Amino acid sequence: MPFRPHRPISIAASWSRTLGRFAVLLAFMALLLHRGGILVLPNTVAAVILASFLAVIVLGLSIIGFFMLWQVGAKGGHAAFSGMVMALMILGPVGFAASRYVQLPRIHDVSTDIAQAPQWIEEPAITPSWLPRANGDDPAARAAQSAAYPQVTGRRYDGAIDRVILAVRAVAQENKWTQVANVGVDLLVDGLEPADEAAEAPPTSTGEADPARAPVPLPRPDIENERVEPRPAFALIQYETRTLVLGIPQDILIRLV
């Protein structure tokens, strides 16, 4: 009768796969609910941190499962490998985000004009939470921004400010930014928007005179004595948007001078 050795079952490997599934599901559901606007950002971060702690435990259990497989031939190699993969799926992105959090300055806004940063037209609503927020207007924070993000600088365009505003609007529409408020924009773009082709199309003639369309004589405007309002020399446009993947809310303020 052939001898069949009895292989023990690694409980650690089995638990690594079970907890790994739970940790991945927790992180995925937190990000999905935040992307849908149901879960706020601080609670999402807390859920992801909890999933990361579970992933560390899962990784430790999978290592124990591999050790038992090597030493006593215990069953659970596939379970330990599955748990390790699921743990790395969480720890990889979280570890990268943690490294950026440590290396980069802890500021929540950046400005292309460090010396005279523009002020919000409508102050963004910020709900107090356990996540700390640094004051971006602090001189030390602006200096840290200059060292960390040297490519964030102002732009100069060879064109009139009213034409640049039309380009800004086109970019905002392409990126699906939502306008919150503006200052000085309406006076600059008055009459510059592309006209509607349907509105410019001449009416079709039916061969009969319409008394309602008869021209009405109007007095000639006194252009020489008419007061001309000065056009503004600057414009402010405030937008809000969300990032594509994670749906993190962002506020954008554009100043043209």
URPENOR-V149828 format. One line per field, one symbol per residue. ss: DSSP state (@ for helix, = for strand, . for the rest). psi: psi as a letter, one per 20 degrees, with the letter a starting at -180 (. if undefined). burial: + if it has 24 or more other C-alpha atoms within 12 Angstrom, else -. A space follows every 50 residues. Layout:
ss: ???
psi: ???
burial: ???
This chain:
ss: ........=.@@@@@@@@@@@@@@@@@@@@@@@@@.....@@@@@@@@@@ @@@@@@@@@@@@@@@@@@@@@@..=.@@@@@@@@@@@@@@@@@@@@@@@@ @@@...................................@@@@@@@@@@.. ..........@@@@@@@@@@@@@@...======.@@@@........@@@@ ..........@@@.....................========......== ======.
psi: pqpoqpprpohggghghghggggghggghghghhhijhprgghggghhgg hgghhggggghhghghghhhgjkqqjghghgghgghghhghfhhhghhhh hhhqqmqiqqqinhgmpqqqgopqpoppaipqpqoiiphhhhhhghhhmi inrrqpqmrqhhhhhhhghgghhhjlqppgrqpjghhhjoiiqpqphhhi pqqppiiqpohhjpqppqqpqnhhipppppqqjrqppprqrqqggikpqq pppppp.
burial: ---------+-+++++++++++++++++-++--+-----++--++-++++ ++++++++++++++++-++----++++-+++++++++++++--+------ ----++++++++++---+-+----------------+---++-++----- ----------++-+++-++-------+-+--++++--++----------- ---------------------------------+++++++-----+-++- ++++++-
